[in-house]
Amino acid sequence: MKKIETTLENLKKDIGAFYKEDLHHFMVMNAVETGDKMEIQWFFSDYAHPCETTCFFAMITPDEEVPSIKDIVLSSWVAEAELVDLMNIKIENTQKGFVLEPDFETGPLRKNK
Amino acid sequence: MAKQYEIPIGAQHISLLEPLHFKFTTENEKIVNTEANVFYVHRGIEQACVTKFKFRQVSFVVGRVCGLCSISHSTAYSQVAEKLLKIDIPIRAKYLRMLVIELDRIHSHLLCLSHVAENSGFEALFMKTMQYREFSMELLEAVCGNRIQYDFAIVGGVSRDLKPEVGQTILKRLKTFMPQLEEIVDIFKTNWTLSLKNKGAGIINKEMVYRLNAVGPFARAAGVPIDVRNETEDLLPWKEVGFEVVTETSGDVYARNLVRLKELYVSIRIIENIINGLPESALITETKAFPEGEATVRLEAPRGELFYYAKGNKTQVLERLKIKAPTFSNVAAMRAAFEGNEYASAPAIIASYDPCLSCTAR
């Protein structure tokens, strides 16, 4: 797995420069708690180079809003909606209530609530 | 502009196998917009795996994510854990994992095909396909001890060996199944009524597959050869046992049926090759290490790419486990597949997409 660090400011620029619709397959987003910070990850595989997984990651504080990559990767809205509900992360233009009922416990997968 | 109607389907509905909800906006019986909600069964399995269970127990927990592709989950998890432990498993265990994954694919594909037939209004084909599917469940029970949720793949290898007489039974039953498969292939390919329902319904083309990142038979039916078995050989030697990727081009329900039917032949060939050339070795690699670092694994489940991410911290309990099921990847494409279709085709399109909500919501 190739990990590429980015920042919230550069996220769209970095993923936009990397992602080519017919070359890369967007798999999923993930969040990992590391102390009082969170690592947000975007996973891609490569049609041309099998076995290669690329992970863009950015370290954030839980109250920061993560930019959405929906305008670059059209299908990413599903992964973004999942993270908002399960990890209680703020993502641009993404509402709660797709993965869990809106009145469900906030961020059930968070260890440090 | 014609009057628009909103028609809800689900979460409980006769044409749905699982609790999902669609809201179709229709105009003159044609679907012009679709909203989907696929998350009614969130069970908190990821959280349980990193709070309540030790890493060796997790392969049994994730085997419960889904009744249909249980072996894919327990194998993918075992592989990601083995990466964290930095161990390689014995060759016989690799072959046995592939054997059960392919037996599982046969029963999963036949289930999907039977439901496409049922949702297309062809009850007799539904019953025939389900009847023929039974042998695969019996073989899975003979190999693993259970008809579903097999607990076969464990961290380091597999939990049971394949007895020679069970191997011979599998080969015999596969021979009996071949003419039955030919029979249903012929019906799915040539039946006039079924073709009226399935040809041209729920089309996803190649460009949409790339744009919406679809996976599995859904993507392959549109001509995109996305199959993890074709891409990664680092953990299981798929090509050694005769794997070939199957694609179609029309991207409709009919093409998805054909992809699944052709994949059954590939699975049968793989199973026969595995049994006829099963290498001798131990079944498990023992280690006292604890998982450390982070790793990802992709595996081709019956519905498409299954993805596992795990992070260990040198303790018995993982720090993070993330599961991405194939249905999750197909949600965006599934919504697009409905648009422009007759409302009456929606049940067949849903079945051909083969959604697994247990996996998706976990």
Boltz contact constraints between the chains, C-beta under 6 A:
constraints:
  - contact:
      token1: [A, 1]
      token2: [B, 296]
      max_distance: 6.0
  - contact:
      token1: [A, 21]
      token2: [B, 210]
      max_distance: 6.0
  - contact:
      token1: [A, 21]
      token2: [B, 211]
      max_distance: 6.0
  - contact:
      token1: [A, 22]
      token2: [B, 210]
      max_distance: 6.0
  - contact:
      token1: [A, 25]
      token2: [B, 213]
      max_distance: 6.0
  - contact:
      token1: [A, 26]
      token2: [B, 213]
      max_distance: 6.0
  - contact:
      token1: [A, 27]
      token2: [B, 307]
      max_distance: 6.0
  - contact:
      token1: [A, 28]
      token2: [B, 307]
      max_distance: 6.0
  - contact:
      token1: [A, 28]
      token2: [B, 324]
      max_distance: 6.0
  - contact:
      token1: [A, 30]
      token2: [B, 309]
      max_distance: 6.0
  - contact:
      token1: [A, 30]
      token2: [B, 322]
      max_distance: 6.0
  - contact:
      token1: [A, 32]
      token2: [B, 311]
      max_distance: 6.0
  - contact:
      token1: [A, 32]
      token2: [B, 320]
      max_distance: 6.0
  - contact:
      token1: [A, 50]
      token2: [B, 231]
      max_distance: 6.0
  - contact:
      token1: [A, 50]
      token2: [B, 232]
      max_distance: 6.0
  - contact:
      token1: [A, 51]
      token2: [B, 232]
      max_distance: 6.0
  - contact:
      token1: [A, 51]
      token2: [B, 234]
      max_distance: 6.0
  - contact:
      token1: [A, 53]
      token2: [B, 296]
      max_distance: 6.0
  - contact:
      token1: [A, 74]
      token2: [B, 211]
      max_distance: 6.0
  - contact:
      token1: [A, 75]
      token2: [B, 212]
      max_distance: 6.0
  - contact:
      token1: [A, 75]
      token2: [B, 213]
      max_distance: 6.0
  - contact:
      token1: [A, 75]
      token2: [B, 332]
      max_distance: 6.0
  - contact:
      token1: [A, 78]
      token2: [B, 331]
      max_distance: 6.0
  - contact:
      token1: [A, 78]
      token2: [B, 332]
      max_distance: 6.0
  - contact:
      token1: [A, 99]
      token2: [B, 39]
      max_distance: 6.0
  - contact:
      token1: [A, 100]
      token2: [B, 42]
      max_distance: 6.0
  - contact:
      token1: [A, 109]
      token2: [B, 47]
      max_distance: 6.0
